Amino acid sequence: ALERLEEEQAAHIAFAVLSSLGSQNLMSERDSPTSQLREAAGIVLKAISSCSSSATSFLRSNRAISVLMAAASEEGMMQNSSLRAEWAPRCLGMLEAGAIIMNRAWTQLKCKSSSDSDEDDEDVDSPPMMPGNSFYGGDEHMGQYGSIHGGGSSMNLSKSNLDLLLEAIDAGAIPLASLVVFSKIEFHDQPKACGSIRAKIACCRLLSAMFGIARSDGTSIGLSRLYNAVDSDLMARSAGGRGGGWRGSNVGPGEDLVALTVSLLQSTISHAQHTMMTGGAGDLPLPDLVDAALSAVGSMCGAHIPSSVAKREDAQLCSDDFGLTSEDDFSSRRHDACAAACDVLASDASSNSFLPTVVIGGFGEGSVLSALRLVLAIVQNGPIHLRPKLAESGVLIPLSDILRNAFSAGERYNFSTALALIRFCGPHISVGSVDSGIMVSLRDSIRIVSSILVIDEGENTEEAHLETLRSLKAECLLTLESLSTNASLWGTITSFALPSISEFLQINQEWDAKDHQFCAVLCAALRTVQRVIPIPSHAIAMARTGMGASLAGVVFF
């Protein structure tokens, strides 16, 4: 059926209808045949672009994003659909089509494959997870990373993707998103609530891709234009712009689109938690809205890897994607977004269970990656004082299970994200200060990462897999070095990590001072040893591991 639609050029015809009718003064608020035809064209474009990469490429190359955003922004487009009644606003198909185009462009930046895929979008069914295989050995090492590709990812945004972002900004995507994000959900009327939620989901997907593409722009042109549009939208709303649609609202002068999106996340979480306890959600797509809002706020906090890419085998991931980011002209904007998001995710840590609940899939499997991605973005881009707050929120409790399962299944993104959260938040946990379950999880995580250090690299290992394994070992050593600053974990590090570090040092005694990356990893291992050795019992245990010979080999090489 799809092949037949492509042969008949259904996307071309629908786009021609939408473009030609958009040039006329149609008075969209009137339920005319012309208005219905244009809405139908938007629905067709959304449907075919969600399953056809060629249709998406055609729409992108013909600047469809401008037509879609302009049409969706017209007066009356937020009214109930002429074709689907209260179950959708008229602009829904156009918003969803625009989100798909933008997400396809964003996804291509982070994948090794240059071709589009029907699995690229966050607003269509999620692609299957990467299959794991026992590439490096048996079950004693929990599966291994046989299916993961190594290598670095290019952070340079191609001119076509930057043009696409600027095209969406110029077409009014930011004011349109503000209107939709701030619009009220009438939960007492399920058809209307469903339509409002679906429109918000589409806008969150659109915003997630726009901020993600802008974050990947090496020239900073994208971020500059995007934040200028956000500020201009705020000024227009404060002055009562957008046709008076904002008059009488409670939108304050400090609530720009980023703040509105964080507020949407907060209200969605609150309602989702309530419906989980009461079972009153009905057929509303609340889990999808939680996922979309988490994704949008994650991008606003600085995350640059789409959740959809994290599930793909051809994702271009490297260790730098999970480390701290450098400061730039827009760091303060990300700091503000991270602080606001952290307040939502980790408020009142003694009673707020949202983070551990969403990370174990309590709000749907689709939200797990988006939640991990958002927390990682806060850690990477937010002020350092946010880390203790996140550490005490309970998010660390399920991470040891995520490490184990991700390593067995070959899910690089999940594994490295969980490892980064342990690395940056674990040092802020002490015995007696928080739930003991957090300490149990941290100790279990130390055992897991210690076992990875001693995996045999093998002489016949493929270069790509070998590079990935070495990157993972480096991440594990950096995590152990960070956790060694927490005296509460010294006993576990001595029992499980030091024997593995000793074996690692014996195998890697040869080092080159010009290899700065390996030297940093080597220093991390040595600092871990240095921190725990002052306690006599630890020194004795260390001597029994053969650490003396390992250290001597490093010193005298």
Salt bridges, closest charged atoms under 4 A:
GLU8 OE2 - ARG4 NE 3.37
GLU74 OE1 - ARG38 NH2 2.58
GLU96 OE2 - ARG198 NH2 3.66
ASP120 OD1 - ARG312 NH1 1.97
ASP121 OD2 - ARG104 NH2 2.90
GLU122 OE1 - ARG205 NH1 3.42
ASP163 OD2 - LYS159 NZ 2.99
ASP170 OD1 - ARG225 NH2 2.41
GLU186 OE1 - HIS188 NE2 3.73
ASP231 OD1 - ARG333 NH2 3.04
ASP233 OD2 - ARG237 NE 2.96
ASP256 OD2 - ARG333 NH2 3.86
ASP291 OD2 - ARG205 NH2 2.91
ASP314 OD2 - ARG312 NH2 2.85
ASP321 OD1 - HIS304 NE2 3.37
GLU327 OE2 - HIS335 NE2 3.81
ASP328 OD2 - ARG215 NH1 3.80
ASP328 OD1 - ARG334 NH2 2.83
ASP343 OD1 - LYS389 NZ 2.69
ASP401 OD1 - ARG404 NH1 3.39
ASP444 OD2 - ARG404 NH2 2.88
ASP444 OD1 - ARG447 NH2 3.79
GLU457 OE1 - ARG470 NE 3.06
GLU457 OE2 - LYS473 NZ 3.38
GLU462 OE1 - HIS465 ND1 3.63
GLU475 OE2 - ARG412 NH2 2.80
GLU481 OE2 - ARG527 NE 3.30
GLU481 OE2 - ARG531 NH1 2.79
